[in-house]
């Protein structure tokens, strides 16, 4: 980040400098209780107090690539929606910036003798003013995992195979079908808590346009698809929120996001494209903050439609795409090649699985062997959701199209429309072939493979009994080493089955205003409540 701001004084800089002077003046006057100095404070302190108040006013704007799909915290499966609703809603557990598990709405948690997990709730208040109860927490878990409670949540797999949820005296206990060795990891990333009565009393439309959580920010304005405005929650259990106003907006055009940052119209922008990095770094108003993310980018293929029903054809497409070239020439090095669904930093990664080598001869041979020579396919890609997503998809489509026996076209779609098709419960309604990114905030391989590749996965495009069995074994393994070995075997099988064209691990590249100090997280969640004024 460029720290030399001597040649540029913004509106907020003026307020900050004036506020500092005012704060010093007030401190000097109130340090002595003599009548003369008290009188001076009364006479001149209004201007100084106003400056001090201005100093405290920290307004933060965040501009992402896409907006939310609605404010129901339990009825979505997209990171951008989670970022927006996660300002107002919280889970029983949370994570720090390094990914470690920390307290959330539960201040104590333990595994019981029968393998269940129990959470002791802290005193917290919903934005409605009503206290959090154990019944609210139990209802929230049930609403996610059980269709009988009201919705068919795309997060149904995110807490494991829940068998029973019991509310106690200030506690909630969750039992599972099996051991669930990563129960606390799952609850640290998923399972936001809602107020049961508020959900039951309001319509789906109302819940998706309003919020009633316990989080650090309250929603004060919601313009669907355009903007969400927040104010700090003055009754927040975590103490004072250092941000006085938060606005979250979006633009699918990366250049627009960067221009807004450099025009000081926003403070944090996501997915700064490689060609814009130097322009941001050379400015006197912003800098770059990047971190390898927990997100993998891939092209997924539906196993139940031709030609993707053929394992040989799917493997052929993996050989046809030159991922290293895409990382170097499209992403300017902001990415790492992958060959399995689990990233190297996550539990279950198999170091013996290599990425598919770029080999057009082998690709064409496998296409012939598949029986689908001459296939005409279309790759669908979102616009502006992931770093250089359209350019990555275009490069991959061109490379596939260059094969002598396959034709490939590209179709660009707004992410909001594409994700509705992807998150539908029926596989026959999903796209045949599309680019997608998956963020694994649990840092565990099962949380990519289970929802995306197993038969019962909420977002699955694949079915294989052997893979299903391995994930069930991993879910029930009490010994950590045995579990890792099982997941590594699953990653080898997933590589061989090739339900995806494996692409790369995404790097999160943020532009950040020089007026604030803020550090990104590897799980891609944006936490403006940790920002401070420079």
KELUM-962499 format. One record per residue (C-alpha): residue in one letter; x, y, z. Coordinates in steps of 0.001 Angstrom, whole numbers, plus 524288, in hexadecimal, padded with zeros to 5 digits. Layout:
BEGIN
AXYZ ...
//
This chain:
BEGIN
X800008000080000 X8050280D737FC81 X806CC814D58093F X80B7E821B680356 X7FF3F829F980344 X805BE8373E80537 X8018783C3D7F7F0 X7F3608380C7F965 X7E9DD83C80803DE X7DC4C836E580294 X7CFC983AE58096C X7D1E4830388135C X7E0018348A8157B X7DB618424C818B2 X7D18A83CD08225C X7DBD28343082873 X7E5B283F2982A3C X7DB618488D82F68 X7D63D83E2283886 X7E3B283B6883E15 X7E5A9849B884146 X7D82984A6984772 X7DA8F83E4C84F9A X7E74B843EB854E6 X7E084850AB8584B X7D57F849F885F9C X7DEEF84128866E6 X7E6EE84CE486B48 X7DAF2853EA87068 X7D4A08489F8777F X7E1188445B87E20 X7DF3E84EF688889 X7D27A851C588F85 X7D52186057891FB X7C9AC8693E88F4D X7D114871AC88595 X7D5218665387D12 X7C7BA8604187E4B X7C1F986D08879AB X7CB4886D3086E1C X7C6CA85FAB86A75 X7B8AE863EC86AC1 X7BB6286FD58623D X7C432869DE857E3 X7C1F485B8585968 X7B67A85A3E85015 X7BF2285BC98442F X7C9838531384A13 X7BF7D848C484DCE X7BA00849178401F X7C7A3846AF83AB5 X7C9AC83B8A84424 X7BCCF8359483FE9 X7C121836C9831C6 X7CDB682FF28352C X7C5CD8246E839F7 X7BDA98239782D87 X7C3328186682594 X7BB138159B81990 X7BF238095381220 X7BAC98056E80486 X7BD037F7FA7FE9D X7BB517F5297F01D X7BAE97E6F37EBC9 X7B8DA7E0727DEA3 X7AAF47DC177E17D X7A0327DF207EB1B X7986C7D59C7F356 X78D637CC707EF7C X7854C7D09D7FB4D X7874D7D2EB809D8 X7828D7C5C980F01 X78F317C0E381558 X78B5A7B291813E0 X7865E7B2A2805E8 X7926C7B5167FDAD X79F3C7AEB67F9DA X7A72F7BA267F49C X7B2707C1187FB46 X7AE147CEA67F713 X7A0E27CC7D7FD91 X7A79E7C726809AC X7B01D7D34D80A76 X7A4177DC0380A0E X79B847D47281395 X7A7287D15F81C49 X7A7EB7DF8482090 X79AD27DDE682768 X79A4A7CF6082AC4 X7A3A67C6BE83273 X7A5D07B87383557 X7A8627B11F841E8 X7B6F17B14883EEF X7BF6A7BA078366E X7CD027BACC83094 X7D81E7C45F83207 X7DF767C9D082658 X7E8CD7BE3F8267E X7DD9B7B47B825F7 X7DE317B0798344A X7D1A47AD1783B88 X7CCF47B77584513 X7C0B17B9FE84D0B X7B48B7BF278467A X7A7127BECF84C8A X7AC197B35785478 X7B6757B6AC85E7A X7B9057A8778620D X7B83979BFE85A16 X7BB8178DB985C4B X7B9867800B8570B X7B1487778C85FDC X7B38C769538634D X7AA1E76466858D0 X7B10576C1284DFE X7A75C7775284D80 X7ABD87857284E68 X7A68978F1485848 X7A70379DE2857C0 X7A5147A70086352 X79EDE7B3AB85EBA X7A3517C12F862BD X79A037CC54865D8 X796F87D2D0858DC X78BE27DAB88532F X785AB7DA63845C8 X7845A7E72683E69 X775DF7E676841B6 X779917E85785001 X775D87DA84853EF X77FB17D1D685AE5 X786017C62C85453 X7808E7B95585996 X784AA7AB37858A7 X778137A8A985133 X77C4A7B290846D5 X789607ABC884541 X7834179E3A8445D X779167A2FC83AA0 X783C27A91483242 X78B3879C4D8311A X77EBF794D582DEE X77ADF79EC382387 X787C679C6F81C8F X7880A78D9D81D09 X779A1789FC81C25 X7705378D3C81108 X764F378B5081A6C X768127980382174 X764C97A0EE81631 X76F107A1A780B85 X7778A79871803B0 X7845F79EB280778 X78FFD79D8B7FE27 X7980D79D3880AB1 X7922E7901380EA9 X79F727893980E07 X7A6F77940F814B7 X7A54E78F75822C6 X7A71D780ED8205E X79CE07764D82151 X794F277BD082C99 X78C327720F8337B X78653779D583EB9 X786BC787A68443C X782F378A1585274 X7812D797048598A X784EC7971C867EF X786967A14587286 X78F2F7AAEA86B2C X794E479FEB862F3 X792757993E8560C X796E478B4E85352 X798A5785B3845A9 X79A1377732842F7 X79DF87711783617 X79C74764DA82E00 X7AA037602883142 X7B5167672D8380F X7B6E87739182FD0 X7C548775E2832BD X7C4FD783E482DB2 X7B8B1788878347D X7BEF57948283A8D X7C5C17981E82DC0 X7B886797C082708 X7B1AD7A00D8313B X7BCDB7A9EA830E5 X7B9B27ACD2822A7 X7AB3A7A9A48213A X79E637A9C68288A X79A697B7DA82A6D X790447B9CB8350F X782DF7BFBF83299 X777A87C34683BAD X76D517B8C483A66 X7618A7C18683CAD X766557CBB7832EF X768447C17482858 X75B187BB1582ACD X753B87C7FE82B1E X7591D7CD5681E53 X758637C98881011 X763EB7C4D28080F X763F77D1A18007D X764B97D97780D13 X76F927D100812BE X777697D2AD80638 X776607E182806C0 X778467E3BE8154B X7813A7DE7F81FCF X77FF67DB4582E46 X78C8C7D56C83335 X795AF7D78883E9C X7A1677DC49836BE X7A95F7E8CD83784 X7A14E7EFDE82D1E X792C97F25C82B2B X78D2E7F37881D71 X78710800EE81B8C X7855B800DE80CD6 X783E97F613802CA X7837E7F8B27F42C X783117EB387EDF9 X78E367E9177E482 X794357F6687E722 X797757F9EF7F512 X796397F63E80362 X798178009B80DE1 X79B2C7FDAD81C1D X79CDA804AD828FC X7A4447FF6A834C7 X79CE37F6F583E68 X79DB07FEF784ADD X7998B7F322852FC X7A3CF7EA1E84D3F X7A8B77E003856ED X7B6737E1AD85185 X7B7517EFE38559C X7B8137FC7E84DFF X7B8E57FB3983F31 X7C3898047483A0E X7BC83806F482D23 X7B1A78111C82D42 X7ABD180E0C82003 X7AD66802C681678 X7A8F1801FE80867 X7AA787F5CA80008 X7A8B07F6E97F15D X7AD577EFE07E536 X7B1DB7F1617D746 X7B4827E5DE7CE62 X7BE587EE1A7C6D3 X7CB867ED8C7CD9F X7CFCC7FA657C784 X7C3E9801117CD69 X7C7477FBD67DAE0 X7D535800D67D9AD X7D0CB80E067D49A X7C79980F7A7E024 X7D2BC80C547E97B X7DBF48162F7E34E X7D12E820747E312 X7CF9381E0F7F1C9 X7C185819C87F00B X7C40280CDA7F700 X7CE278075080047 X7CF787F8D47FD5B X7CDF87F29B7EFED X7CEFB7E42C7EC94 X7D5D37DD0F7E178 X7DE9E7E7E17DC92 X7E2E17E2B97CF2F X7F1717E07C7CD35 X7F2BA7EB407C310 X7ED497F5277CCDD X7F61F7F1A97D856 X800ED7FB377D4D4 X7F734806587D2AC X7F1E1804647E064 X7FF3E802EB7E6A6 X8047B80F207DFF0 X7F9128176E7E46C X7F9AE81FB67F0A4 X7EC3681B937F557 X7EC5780CB17F5B7 X7F4988006C7F609 X7F3CE7F1CC7F33C X7F1CD7E72A7FD50 X7F1F07D92A7F83B X7F1387CBBC7FE79 X7EFFC7BDC37F930 X7E1B77BAAC7FB0C X7DA617AE6E7FF0B X7D3AA7AE757F1AE X7D5DB7A4FB7E685 X7D1CF7A8737D89D X7CD6679DAD7CF5A X7C4C879A0C7C3D2 X7BA7D790787C877 X7B4027866A7BFA0 X7A72077F637C1DD X7A951770CA7C20B X79B8276D9F7BD64 X79BED774567B00C X7A3DE7713E7A3FD X7AF06773017A11D X7B279775B67AF65 X7AD1C7686F7B355 X7B9EE762D27AE3B X7C5677629D7B7A0 X7CEA7762787AC03 X7C87276EB97A66F X7C980775B67B37D X7D7C0771CA7B4A5 X7D9FD7767D7A6C1 X7D56B784227AA30 X7DEEB784577B5A1 X7EA14781897AC48 X7E50478BA27A29A X7E5E2797647ABC7 X7F34079D747AE27 X7F11B7A2007BC26 X7FF207A6817BE42 X7FDF97AF787B272 X7F1287B5067B77C X7F7267B7DE7C4D2 X802E97BE827BEA6 X7FC907C5EE7B37A X7EEBC7C8A17B84D X7F0A77C9757C709 X7FE997CEDE7C6ED X802937C4677D0A5 X7F7607C6997DA49 X7F3CD7B83C7DB4B X7F8EE7AA767DDCD X7F5E979EBA7D518 X7ED77793E17DAC9 X7EAAF785C17D75A X7E176781AD7E24B X7D60B787F27E973 X7DDBA78A2D7F613 X7E769795687F702 X7F5047930B7FC4D X7F24879A7D808EC X7E6337926380C17 X7E465785A78138C X7E466779EB80A68 X7ECE077F937FF96 X7F3E8774C07F83B X801E8778C87F4ED X8034076D377EB9E X7F8BD772327E255 X7FE7277A797D774 X7F6B8783C87CEC6 X7F2FC77EDE7C153 X7FDF5782297B7BB X7FA7C78A947AC07 X7FAB6780EC7A0A1 X7F20678348794CB X7F5C47765E78E77 X7F16476EF079A8C X7E5227773A79B2B X7E168773FB78D35 X7E4667658A78F5D X7DB837651679B46 X7D0A676C0F793EA X7D139761937895B X7D158756ED793B0 X7C56C75CF679A31 X7BD5475B8978DDE X7B9DD76A0978DBE X7C2BF76F0F782FE X7BC5C77AD477CA4 X7B59277F037892C X7B0A378CF8789CC X7B07D7928879791 X7ADE979FB279E05 X7B5027A4A87AA01 X7AD2C7ADFD7B287 X7B4837B7E17BACD X7B0787C2417C496 X7B4177D05F7C20E X7BC5D7D71F7CC48 X7BA627CD897D779 X7C8367C81A7D7FE X7D56E7CDDD7D49B X7D5C37CF197C5A3 X7CB0D7C4D27C494 X7C6CA7C8237B6B4 X7D4CA7C8BB7B1C9 X7D82D7BBC97B867 X7CC1A7B54F7B2B0 X7CECE7BAFE7A530 X7DCB07B5D37A552 X7D81D7A8477A987 X7CD427A80779F5B X7D6BA7AC1F794A7 X7E0527A17579860 X7D5A37971B79865 X7D07979C4378B7C X7DE0B79AFC78592 X7DCFF78C1F78687 X7DA517860E77958 X7CED177E1477E41 X7C7AB78733787D9 X7C1067944F785F1 X7BF2A79D47791AC X7B8127AA32792C6 X7B74E7B3A179E34 X7AAD87B9207A41A X7ABE47C44F7ADD6 X7A1707C5497B854 X79EB57CE2E7C3C6 X7A2C27C70E7D014 X795A67C93F7D6AC X78ED47C1DD7CBBB X799137B73E7CA5E X799907B46B7D8F3 X78ADC7B2567D955 X78C897A73F7CF9F X7985C7A1CE7D6C2 X791E07A1B67E422 X7853979B737DF94 X782BA78E927E649 X78073787327D98E X78C937834E7D1F8 X784FF783897C527 X78328792387C6E1 X7919D795057C89B X79A7D7999B7BD7E X7A17A78EE57B5FE X7AEB1795A67B655 X7B2337A1DA7BDEF X7BD077A9237C4E1 X7BB667A9E27D38E X7C3397AD467DF99 X7C1A07A6BF7ECD6 X7C6797ACB47F976 X7C95E7A3058043D X7C9217AAD5810C2 X7CA2A79E7881901 X7D7BA79B7F81355 X7D3E978D3481231 X7D34D78543805AA X7C65577EFD808EE X7BFB978C3180833 X7C2C378D417F9C7 X7C0E777F297F59A X7B46477C717FD2F X7ABDD787AC7F849 X7B130787CE7EA60 X7B46D779BC7E6DE X7ACC67700F7EF34 X79F5576ADF7EBAA X79886771D67F6D9 X7A01777E867F585 X797D078AC57F550 X79ED478FC77E922 X7A388783027E34A X7A5A57807B7D4DB X7AB41772D67D6BB X7A7D5765467DBC5 X7B16175A7C7DF36 X7AECB750327E992 X7BD1C74E647ED10 X7BF0775CF87EF37 X7B29375D737F74F X7B7A37526C7FFDA X7C4B0758F48023E X7BE3676578806C6 X7B53D75DDC80FE7 X7C1407571081586 X7C80B7643581753 X7BBE3769B681DE8 X7BC0E75EBF827EF X7CAAF75D7282A2A X7CE707609D83823 X7DD0075EEA835DB X7E28676B1E82F04 X7ED21763A48279B X7E35F759C482261 X7DA7E764C881E2C X7E56D76BCE816E0 X7E91775F5180FB6 X7DAEC75D5480BC9 X7D9CA76B2B80699 X7E679769BE7FF27 X7E10775D867F8BB X7D4B8765217F55E X7DCD176FDE7EF1C X7E406766007E6AB X7D718760317E24F X7D15E76DB07DF99 X7DD35770E47D742 X7DB5E764687CF63 X7CCA5766087CDF4 X7CEF2773F27C944 X7C16D779CF7CBFD X7C850786E07CA75 X7D25D78CD27C1AF X7DB67790467CCEF X7E07979E277CB9D X7E68B7A5EE7D6B5 X7E64F7AAD97E49D X7E1C97B8EA7E445 X7E9687C3CC7EAB0 X7E1417CE4B7F139 X7E63D7DB6C7EC6B X7E02B7E7107F357 X7E1B17F5827F131 X7E15E7FCB97FE3C X7E05480B3B800B5 X7EC1A811728073C X7E27C817D18108B X7DFF280B0081798 X7E7CA7FFA081CF1 X7E1AD7F26F819F0 X7E74E7E4C18180A X7E0677DA8B80F7E X7DD0F7CCB181385 X7E0557C08280BC8 X7D23A7BBCA80C6C X7CE017C7DB80491 X7C4A47CCE180EE1 X7C5997DBA680FB5 X7C5047E0D481D9B X7C3F77EFB581D3D X7C20B7F00982BF8 X7D0B67ED7182D20 X7D4457F961824F1 X7DA5B8051782BA1 X7DCF4812EA82723 X7EAD4815E7822E7 
//
